[in-house]
């Protein structure tokens, strides 16, 4: 994902919001999905840990390297090796 634009809170602007532009390649995932530099992926129905490199963070998300297109990041707390089933609602 390469959006290049992110909202950041700053001082000196009337509404406190300005846009910051930067080039970044990687994936944004919620901070709570990362534990000690590791995320859990659903690989063939099994929770499998994958180490990621955190490039930068904001208040709620992290830009990470180490994921591939099609990887399914598990956002709930699960232990490595647990059987999982992804349900789309």
N, C-alpha and C positions, 0 to 999 in steps of 0.2 A: 504494500500500500504506500503510495507516494502522493500525499495530499499537498504538502508544501505550506499549508496554512493552518494555524492554530490560534485560538483565542487565549490570551493571557491577561491577567489582571496587572495593572500598572498604576503608578502614581503619576499625577500631572495631567491626566485626561479627565474631562468633565464627567464622563460616565464610568471611569475606572477601567474601561475595556479598550484594548488596542489589539491589532493583529500582529503576530510575529511570523515571519516567513523563514523556513529553513528546508533544505532538501534532506529527505530521510527515506531510506528504503528499509522495510521491515514490516512488522505487524504490531498494531496497538491492541493490547489486552488489558483487562482490569488488573489493578495492582493486587487485589485479593486472590487472584488466580496464581500468583507467583509465591513460592515458598523456598527460601534459601537458594534463589537462582534456578529453581526447577518448576516446571509446569507439568500437569498431568494431561496426557493425551489418551483418547480412545483409539486403541489399535486393535482391531479385530475383536472388539467387545471386552477388552481388558484395559484397565487403567495402567498406563505406562509412563514413568517419569521421563522428562526430557530436559536437559540443561539448556538454558537460554542465556544470552548475554543482554543485559539491560543497557540500552543505548542512552535513553533519557526518560524522565518521568514528569508527569504533572500531578495534580492533586488526586486523580482517580485512575489514570492509565499509565502504562509503560510501553515504550517503543522497544521491541526486542528483536534480536537476531537469533536464529537457531530454529525457526519454524519454517515449514514448507507449505506451498499451496496445497490445500486439501486436508491439512492436519486439523483434527477436531480437538480443541482445547476444552477440557472439563472444568466448568466453573464452580462446581460443588466440591466440598471436601470429600475426597475418597483416598483410600490407602492404595499403594502400589500393588498391583496384582489383583485388585478387586474386579469382579465382573460388572460391566456397566452396559446399559442400553440407552441409547440416545433417542429421545422422543421429541419430535417436532410438534409444537402446538401452534 
